[in-house]
Each structure stands twice: as structure tokens, then as C-alpha cells.
Amino acid sequence: MKAAQVKQRTVLVTGCSSGIGEATAYFLRDQGWTVFPTARKADDLQTLRNAGFDALELDLGSSESVQSCVHTLLEKVPEGLGGLVNNAGMAMPGAVEDLSRDALRRQFEVNVFGLQELTNGLIPTFRAQEWGRIVTVSSIYGVIAAPMVGNYCASKFAVEALADAQRVELSGSGISLSLIEPGPIVSAFRRNAAAALEENVISDDVRYAENYRKEAARRKKQYKKVDFINRPPEDVAKKVFHALESSRPKRRYVITLPAYLGAFMARFVPTALVDRVMARELPR
């Protein structure tokens, strides 16, 4: 899709305490962008500020925090905002039957409602400028669902649907919207998911309680290394950079071999066969 030229290389990047967000903030700064990274925790904000960033506090689970972040950011960019990178998110693992209403709500508050509120809060600025880029980090799990992470998949499917609709709604506005669909990326994401599992799902009365305890303990000790399958977060940062700078940003960027395979399965493989493949992920 052809997009209007970005006239100010200023960008808000959410979820920069580690992983994809952190890598993206540093990569974009190295490419000459003025980056405003966000984080929830005071220690993470201070680390970013010590590294020379003008970091902003943002908790997507709080509407008040989202609105405050939008207001503060716009005060800092009077000449215009070049882009928004929606990266912040969380995973709430667990079998669907073991998820409480609160667990479902928490997943969607952060990954869907907060993300969309932030995006909508900045669109009037982009519209008034008649230029701007929105880049949303989704997941291959927004294209194909897997067992034991159904809540996370559902939130990413919702993100993809909203983005697809909004991209068309923004036609002719000068605003582009791109989705990034990574597969396995080396980061703290799996360990954070283990913490969410312990806090929100594990109890003695859920079906897979013992499996969850073992999985949470395993994830806390697990440190994946970059290889042919598991890619570094910088690979995502490079795609984000293309979406922000290219005169023809892609609508979707798929990253890692498993993500390409998942996208292929979702489009071309019969559902019965996909189910058989995915069933291998069930606890034994």
C-alpha cells in the first residue's frame, strides 16, 4: 500500500522494558528516530531514561494511564508524530476451560482494549497532519490458534480484525497501518507468561493444575538461544523500521519459519489436519 511521507521521525513504542519493544526502541534511535519508549514499572522507566530515552509511563490495562500517556506525548511532539508502534502486551496461558472471566478480561484489557484506546487517541493527530504510521505487533497466533494459549490467540485474532477494519477505514487519510506477525522470538515473554499463569490461572480446582505448575517452573528456568527457529528481537525491529519508513509499507510482515508455516496451515491445510497437528501440544 502506498503511504504518505512521514515528515517528523518521532515515534511512540510501547512495551520497552525488554524484548521486541526494547530492541525496537534502540534500533529506531540508531536510525535517527526520536523514540518515546513506554514501560509500566518505575525501575524499567528509569533504566530507559538512564539510556538517554524520554520514557513515558503506560499501563494498557488502565484507561487513565492510556489517556495520560497520549496527552504527555502530544505535548512533546508539537511539530507532529511520525508513528506509533503497538508492541506492549501479555500472555495468559491455560486451557480455555480453566480460564475465569477475570483472566479472560485481563488478557483483553491489555492486548485489545488498551491497545485500541491508545491507537484511537492518536489518530486525530495523524488525521490532522495527513500523515503517520501505525505498526501493531500481533503474532502468528493471531492467524492460527493453538491449545493451551487460546486466550492469547483470541486477543491476537481480535487485534488482527480491528487492524484490518481500521486500515480500510483510514484509506485516503495518509495514515498507514501494518501488522507484524512474529513466531518464536528470544525474549522474556515466556517467563512473563509463566508469571501470569501462576497469578491468574493456577489453583487446585482447575483441570491442568499440576501441568501448569510444572510448565511455569520450566519456563522460569528456560533461556532460549537464537537459532534457525528462534530469532532475535532485532529481526522484528527491522520490519518495524520498514513499515515506518517505506513509501509502500506492507500490510503484514511475517517473521520466523514457524510463523510462515503457521500462516500456510491457516490458509491451505484442512482444519481436521490442523487439529491433529495442534493436538500434539496437549499435556499428557
N, C-alpha and C positions, 0 to 999 in steps of 0.2 A: 504494500500500500504506500502511496506517495504521501509524504508528510511535510508540513510547513517547517521552515528552518528555525532552529532554536536560536534565539537572539541573546539569551543570557545563560551561561553554563552554570546554573545554580540548581542544586537537586537535594531533595529530602530523601534519605534512605532509612527505612525503618528496620528495627531488629538488628542492631550493630554490635551487640555485646560479644558475638563470636560468629564463627562460621561464614555463611554466604554474605550476610549483612556487613560484617567487619571487613571481609575481603573486598567487597564491592566498594565500600567507603574509601579504602586505601587506594584501590585501583583507579577509581574515578578521580581522586585527588591527584594522583600521579599523572593523569591525562589532562590536567588543567581545569577540572571542575571544582567549583566551590561546593563542598559537601556538608550538609547538615545531617549528621547521623543521629539516630534516636536509640534510647535504651530505657528500660524500666527502673533498674536499680541504681542507687546512688554511686556505688563503687564502680559500676560499669560506665556510668556517665563521667566520673572523674578520670577513669583510665583514658577515655576518648578525648577528654579535654587536655589531659597531660600530653597527648599525642598531637595536639595542635588543632583539634576539631572544635567547632562551635556546636556541641552536642545538645540535643533537646530531649527533655523527659517525655516519654509517651508510653502509656498503657492502653492498648487497644480494647481491653476489657472495660474501660471506663469512658463513657461519653464525655464527661467533664475533661478528662485528660486529652482526649482527641481534639476537642474544641480549643483548649488552651494551647496545644501544640500548633494548630492551624493559625491561631491569632499571633502567636510569637513568631512563627516562621514568616508570615507575610509582612510583619514589621521589619524583618531583617533583609527582605528582598524587594525594596521599593521599585527597583528597575525591572523586576519580572522574575518569575520562577520558570526554570527550564524544564524540570522534570520531577516526577515522583516515582520512587522505587518502593513498591509494596513488598517487603520481604518478611516482616515480623509475623510470626505465627507459632503455633504449638500443636503437639500431637497428643491425643487422648486415646491410647490403645485400649484394647479389650474386646471381647466378643460382644456383639450387639445386645444379646440377651442379658449381659451383665452391666449394661450402662444405665445409670439412673438418669432421670430427667435433668438433674443438675449437671451431670457430666456431659450430657448432650448439649445443654445450654452453654456451658463454659467453652466447649470447643467452637461453637458457632459465634459466640460473643467476640472472641478474639479473631478467628480466621475469616469470618464473613462480615458480621455486623460492624465491628470496629474498622476493618479494612475499608469497607464501602463508605462508612461515615467519613473517614479521613479523605478518601478519594473525592467524594461529593463536596466536601468542604473546600477543596482546592480547584474544582472545575470552574467555578465562576471567575477565578483569576485567569485560568487558562483561556476561557472563552473571551474575556475582555481583551487579552493580549492577541488572540487569534493564533497562538502557537503554544506548544507544550507537549511533553511526552509522559505517558503513564506506562510503567513497566511493572507487571504484577508477577511475582514468583509464585507459581502454582506448584504442581507436582505431576508426575506421571500417574499418581493415584487420583488425579482429577480426570483421568481418561479411562482408567480401568481400575476396578475395585478389587480389594484383596481381603481375605478373612483376618480377623483379629485387629484390624485397623479400620473397620467400617465407619466409625465416627469421623476419623480424619479424612477418609476418602469422601464421605458425604460433604464435608465442609469444602473440600477442594473442587468437587463437582459443582457445588453452588458458586464458588468463586469463578469457575470457568463459564458458567451460564450467565452470570451477571456481567462478566467482562465481554463475552460475545455480544450480548444485547447492547451494552453501553458503547462498544466500539462502533456499532452501526448507528446508534443514536448520535454519536459525535461526528458523523460524516459531514464533511464540508466546514467543520469548525476550526480546522488547523491543528486539532489535537489528535495524536495517535495513541493507540492502546495495544500493547503487546503482552503476551503471556509467555512465561518461561516455565518449561516442564522438565525439571531435573529428575533423574533417577538417584541412585546412591551417591551421596556427596559426603566426603570425610568432614565431620563437624561434631559438635556436642549435641546434635539434635536427638540422637538415640538415647543418650544419657538423660537429657531433659524429659524425653517421653517416659522413661522409666520412673522418674520422679513424679510425673503426672499420674502414672498408673498407680503408684503407691498411695498418693494423696487422695485420688478421686474414685478409684475402682476397687482396689483390693479390700475384701472383707471376707469373713469366714462363710458367709451365706451365698457367695457367688459361685457359679459352676466351676470356673477355672482358677480358683483362688491359689492352689498350690503351683500351678503352672505360671501364674503371674508373678508369684514371689521368686521363683527360680529365674524367670526371664528378666525381672527387674534387677536382681543381683548380677546376672550375667552382663546386662547392658552397662551397669555401672563400672564394671571392670574392663569392658571392651574398648579397645582403641584400634579402629580400622586404619590401615595404611593405604596410601594412594597406590592404585594399580590399574590394570586394564578395565576393571569393572567399577571400582570406587574412585571417583575423580575428585580433585581438589576444588575448593570453593572458588578459586580464581577462574576456573572454567566457566562458571556461571557469571562471574563478574564481567568477563569478556563479552558474553552475549548481551548482558545488560547495557554495556557500553555501545554495542552495535545498535541496539534498539533506541538508545538516546541520541546517537549521532548520525545514523544513516538517513539519507534522503528517502530511502524506501525500507523502513523497518518491517520486519516480518510480523505477521500476526501471532505466530507461535515459534518458539525455539525449543527444540527437544535436545536434552543433554544426557549423555551416557548411553552405552549399548543397551542395558536393560530397559531404559526408557523408550528407545526405538523399538525394541521387541514388544514392549507393552502396548505401544501405540498401534503396532501392526496387528497384534492379537485383538485389540478392541475393535478394529475396523474389519478385519478379514477372517478371523477364526470363529467357528461356530461356538455359541455360548456353552453348549454341553462340553466341548473340549476345553474351553477356558476354565470351566468349573472343575474339571478333573485335574488340571494343572494347579489351580489355586488350592485345591484340597490338600495338596502336599504340605501346605503351610500350617495346617491344623495341628494343635498339640496332640501328642499321642499319650 
